[in-house]
């Protein structure tokens, strides 16, 4: 634990809409949501910040896992049957329940973003949007840790009840 704890408060800038009404059955990663359409409704106060976004094919959505309560430091992830350290997974129940998804940006209509490949539960509070620029994040020697040989099945997996409150 650190000597000083800071209170950090984030406020949603919008809401993510998808066909997934509950965590169970939701794709576990965007790769499992290929073609799934959704929208991002950005609050009017932040609409001006969407200027020039339509030039990007993909965007990064940062959001709050609003249905997550509590967390455990050891979890059995969707792609394994062995307990793993929370920070070696992308499990939604976290000390700071922040999610991240790279989605395809289809169009921008006012303060509404039309997206595809959405793996997010309907009604999820949006914290931030960033353009996805692969040139900015090139990585050599990428290793997948315990996910080596397992990540390719993510495209067929859906969430079950294990991380539901």
N, C-alpha and C positions, 0 to 999 in steps of 0.2 A: 504494500500500500504506500502511496506517496505521502509526504508530509502535509501537503496542501491539496485539498479536494476543491475543484472548481465546479460551480453550478453552470451548466451549459444548457441553454434553451434554444431549440430550433422551432420555427413556426412553418407550417406547411405553406407552400406557394401554389398548391393546386391539388387535384385529385386524379388518380389513375383509374380508368374504367376498363373492365375486361369482362369476358363471358364467365369468369370463374367466381362464383358467389361464396365459396368457402375454400379453405386451404386444401381439404381432401379432394384429390383429383386434379389439382393445379399442376401444370408442368413444373419440374424442379429446376429447370434452367431454360434460357431462351432457345437453346438448341432443340429442346423438346416441344417448343411452341411455334415451330416453323409455320408461317402463314396465319397464325392466330391474330385477328384484328382487335384493336383496342383504341382508346383515345386518352389523351391527357388534357384535362381541363385546367388551364392555368388561371389563377385568380386575376381579375381585371387589373388590380394594382401592379401586377408584374407583366402584363401583356406587352408593354413596350420592349421589354428585355428579349422578346422572341424575334425581334428584327434580325434578318440575315440568317436565321436558323434553317430556312428552307433550302439553303445551298448544301446542306449536309445530308448524306444518305442514312447515317446512323447517329443515334444520340445515346448518351449514358444517362439513365435515370437513377437518382439516389432517392430512396424512400424509407419511410418508417414502417416496420413490420407491426402494424397497429393491433394485430390479433395475438401477438406474442406476449406472454407473461412469464416472468422469471427465466431462469436459464440454468444449465448444468455445464460444468467444465469438461465433462466426458459425455459424448453423445454417440449414438449409433446412427450414422448418416444414411440417407436414402440409397446410396450406392454401395453399401457394405453391411455386414452383419457383425462387425467387430466395433466395440466402443473406441472412439478416437477423441483426441483433444479438440475441443470446440474450435480453436483458432486454426486447426488444420482441416476445417470443414467450412461449408457455406450454409450451415444450418441456420434457420431463422430466429431461434431463441438464443439471444445474445445479451451481454451486459448492456450494450447500446444497440438495440434492434434496428440496425440500418441495413437496408438491402441495396443492391446494385444490379442493374440489368442493362445490357447494350441491346437496343431495339432498332428496327428499321423505321426511319421517319418517312412516311408516305406523303404527307402534305401538312400545311399549316393554314388554318382558316381562322383568322382573328386570334383568339386566345385558346383555340382547340388544336391539338396536335393529333393527327391520325397516324397510328403506329401499327407495326406488325411484329410478330414473334414475341408477343407479350406473355410473360410467365408470372404475372402478378395478380393477386386477388383484387376483385372489384372493390372500389372505395378506399384503396390504399392512399394515405397522405404522401404527396410529393414534396421532397425537401429541396431538390436541386436538379438542374438539367445541364449537361455539358456536351459539347460536340465530340463525337468519337473521331479521333485522328490517329490511325494506326502508326503513322510515321513518328509520332511523338512518343510511342511506347514500345519500340522494338526491343526484343530481348533475345540474347543468345544463350544457348545451353539451358533451355527451360526444362525443368524436371517436374513431374506430377506427383511425387511422393507416393502415398498409399493409393492414389487414384490411377497410377500407371496400370494400363490394361483394363480399367473399369470405366473410364470416362466416356468411352464410345457407346455405352449402354444408356447414358443419360438421355438420349433422344427419345427413348421409349418409356421413360419412367415418369410417374405421376406421384404427387404427394399422398401420403397416407395420414393416419391420425397421430403419428409419433411426436409431432411438434405443435399439436393443437393444444390450446390452453386446457 
